Amino acid sequence: MTTDKSALERHKYDVLVIGAGGAGLRAAVEARESGLRVAIICKSLFGKAHTVMAEGGAAASMGNANSNDNWQVHFRDTMRGGKFLNHFRMAELHAKESPDRIWELEMWGALFDRTKEGKISQRNFGGHEYPRLAHVGDRTGLELIRTMQQKIVALQQADKREHGDYESHIKVFAELTITEILKENGKIAGAYGYWRESGSEVLFEAPAVIIATGGVGKTFKITSNSWEGTGDGHALALKAGANLVDMEFLQFHPTGMVWPPSVRGILVTESVRGEGGILTNTNGERFMFKYIPDVFKDKYADNEAEADRWYEDQDNNRRPPELLPRDEVARAINSEVKAGRGTEHGGVFLDVSKRLSAEIIKKRLPSMWHQFYELAGVDITKEPMEVGPTCHYVMGGVEVEPDTAAAVGVPGLYAAGEVAGGMHGSNRLGGNSLSDLLVFGRRAGMGAAAYVKQTTATPVTDATIAAAAARIEAPFARSGGENSYSLHAELQEVTHNLVGIIRTGTELKDAIEKIADIRKRSANVAVSGGRKFNPGFHLAFDLDNMLLVAESTAKSAIGREESRGGHTRDDFPGMNSDWRQFNHISSFDGNQVNVRKQALPFMPKELFDLFEVEELKKYMTPDEVAKGGSN
Amino acid sequence: MARKINLRIWRGDATDGGLQDVQVEANEGEVVLDVIHRVQATQMGDLAVRWNCKAGKCGSCSMEINGKPRLACMTQVAAYGEDETITVTPLRAFPVIKDLVTDVSFNYKKAMEIPAYEPPKDLKPGEARMEQVDVERSQEFRKCIECFLCQNTCHVIRDHEENKKSFAGPRFFIRIAELDMHPLDILKNRKRTAQEEHGLGMCNITKCCTEVCPEHIKITDNAIIPMKERVVDIKYDPARMFAGLLKREKRS
């Protein structure tokens, strides 16, 4: 048995990074460069993380395409996009540091598309006032991952020259799942998991753990996320005593593929709209003009002529409403389909063929062309795409200290990227995810390194190891229990139908009961076959994580009696300034998730003053506006 | 419109294995990975298959379908005849772990051996200026999703296990070409080390790699052949040979 102490595979590192997407790799580079020994854990092969699916670009106010851009404008756009529920300090750090993080990637070999002057080209995206997204065609995420993957190899080559071993200071553990974050005396002590290939168990001892596990999309039926998006980090953090903030906010990307069924949910990049794609219903109506909310009326064109002129002259025209923040566009599509103006497959049309030539489409949107041609038999240079909302991103996540990415309440635990909460408020702008993972990946690496240097490692006790090992063994010991695949499908039905894009109190109540029931039954999941690369066994652990995430989302959603960003309540349709003053905090008591309200930090005067008071009045209570900042 | 199809799946591990026949439902528009997942959920809970994005972007679900190296997520079931049996087997050039999953660590070892990008010493972040036409040559190679289908199909390693030690394979020839054509990279002799240390010379340009590339990268024409030509130029350039001789004389 692997619980035998002598047989257990053990590793000791200074910093353990769980997750090898953009945030994890950026954190690992930072921790290694500050002189520490780092282990990177990935659930799949190295370089396959969900970041590769990011298409449009990384937002950074470099000002290459419009010199009026700067961090203050980016900060304002981010806060507006999040409907002012963002943690102001995270949005501030993000806006200030994104340009440096992009330029740094270029120093590591990244090759972004260029402007005529030879600088990094920047493209338009929803909610960004100026063209701001550094990009490589429509495969920007792949470029980020590959650049950082190769940066890690470069560091390993330097270690080989200095220490004679590529893996002396930074090692990638591929296809390994972490089942538990371990604590001793209230501090992080390491993590426990198993190799997916063999099923054999591994103990990591490390004083600092950085969670960078990405999102939760697989909790839902229709999602743009890959199989890895099972909320592992969210659940690991909860179980380790950390909090999750604002888990009710999920981003439904307005444009996922809808036909054929096997591709339903696969992402259609926002760049299609950024490059001039328009949305129409089956009556041929360009419907987005009907859906411009009051808070955005002065920024978005209310007629086709002005919207079309904007592509040529951005200084004298308002933006087309197709480029509203994602939550607005997703709700609009949902309403059109519900009103019977959708396609037979439940989508609307997205057409870029009328504005751009076939040659330019293939050059600027190569993977979209490829994806529709090969998977749907649609040539997007000639015909419209059919699109509809798909679960894409979770704004909620681990509650962290903005400057260090330290998880609140758990010494030694850090979180960065999609798994961390607060940065995006109630809705994330497109392009702000790739920049987020660079900015806060680096900060998590720095934060963990500073912590490790002033703490002493705590050894993991035998009792802790035995408990973690017993949990892994459990599904094999049962026979004739529940099937993890069916339970997963059942959970996805519940979240899709009851916790989806439009919510009501009664449905959420129903969802909470159903999720509790599935969770009860999941304790009885049995696994067929052995430990060796057994997907049924792997899913049993993923399912456990998804259930905790779904519970946290449903319980946060039922509490928030307003509609804001990625949380829309049919029974509370308006945005409520009183609710803007609160975050929802989820914690886990070992038995169930509990949700409470917590006051949202208020921004200081220098940030407050970046906005027009008239605009702030749309979001804040009169008292808050009168206060004019926290200092 | 669901129909039943015959799927033949290789099941087993390094010690033993063989083909197993199953009947499974296939719906309109489905890809081979969809039906494999259906088999997994309903008939073989422990069937091992790698996949991530199911959108042709991550390069995880590489396997051989009716003997051809392909991504299962980008292969339509409808591409095969109504009565045709679809046979799925693991990549042949790499050791089997279980069922359709192989040990591709060879590729990650090779990746470590390719010298990293080296920017000019005095270049400051944000100061790089490059023309779009110049970055496009390397960008073609950076489209690579590391599915390793080119590595799997390349007969230099597919049929000759012993070559693996000295041959990096097409995926890493495009990596070297990408760095060699990178407008800012300053490391010299990339082509020569491709020839002398990474086995470029063993490639006899049969273009099998280009044929299987799901990203349609012109591996042979745009990376391998230009490097081979330049290596020849460098090696047999009389002016360079003369300069080299002088250098050697000076040193001695």
Interface residues (C-beta under 8 A of the other chain):
Chain A: S44 L45 F46 G47 K48 H50 V52 M53 M62 P99 D100 W103 E104 E106 M107 W108 G109 L111 F112 D113 R114 E117 G118 K119 S121 V136 G137 R139 L142 E143 R146 Q150 K151 V153 A154 Q156 Q157 K160 Y166 V172 A174 E197 S226 W227 E228 W259 P260 P261 S262 V263 I266 L267 S367 H370 Q371 E374 L375 A376 N483 S484 Y485 S486 A489 V527 S528 G529 G530 K532 F533 N534 P535 G536 F537
Chain B: D13 N27 E28 G29 E30 V31 D34 Q40 A41 T42 G45 D46 L47 A48 V49 R50 W51 N52 C53 K54 A55 G56 K57 C58 G59 S60 M74 Q76 I97 K98 D99 V101 V104 Y108 A111 M112 I114 P115 A116 Y117 P119 L123 P125 G126 A128 R129 M130 E131 Q132 V135 S138 Q139 R142 K143 C144 I145 E146 L179 H182 D185
